[in-house]
Amino acid sequence: MIRDNSDVTWERFGKENAYYGVLGHEKYRRDRLDEKAKLEFFETGYDHVNHVLDVATEGVNSFV
């Protein structure tokens, strides 16, 4: 079994196919990525951050 340095692999993958490396959906592959897909990609980030903040706020409020 050949093992690779994961940092090197991820760095290369990030340079070659960055969006797909974060969200493994076909529409985020470099050869398919358009402006609509980029907007959707970043919207998923906003949604995730908002979800995390909601969960954190809910946790803090449970102690009050």
Secondary structure in CASP SS format (residue, H / E / C, confidence):
PFRMAT SS
TARGET T0000
AUTHOR 0000-0000-0000
METHOD secondary structure of the structure
MODEL  1
M C 1.00
I C 1.00
R C 1.00
D C 1.00
N C 1.00
S H 1.00
D H 1.00
V H 1.00
T H 1.00
W H 1.00
E H 1.00
R H 1.00
F H 1.00
G H 1.00
K H 1.00
E H 1.00
N H 1.00
A H 1.00
Y H 1.00
Y H 1.00
G H 1.00
V H 1.00
L C 1.00
G C 1.00
H C 1.00
E H 1.00
K H 1.00
Y H 1.00
R C 1.00
R C 1.00
D C 1.00
R C 1.00
L C 1.00
D C 1.00
E H 1.00
K H 1.00
A H 1.00
K H 1.00
L H 1.00
E H 1.00
F H 1.00
F H 1.00
E H 1.00
T H 1.00
G H 1.00
Y H 1.00
D H 1.00
H H 1.00
V H 1.00
N H 1.00
H H 1.00
V H 1.00
L H 1.00
D H 1.00
V H 1.00
A H 1.00
T H 1.00
E H 1.00
G H 1.00
V H 1.00
N H 1.00
S C 1.00
F C 1.00
V C 1.00
END
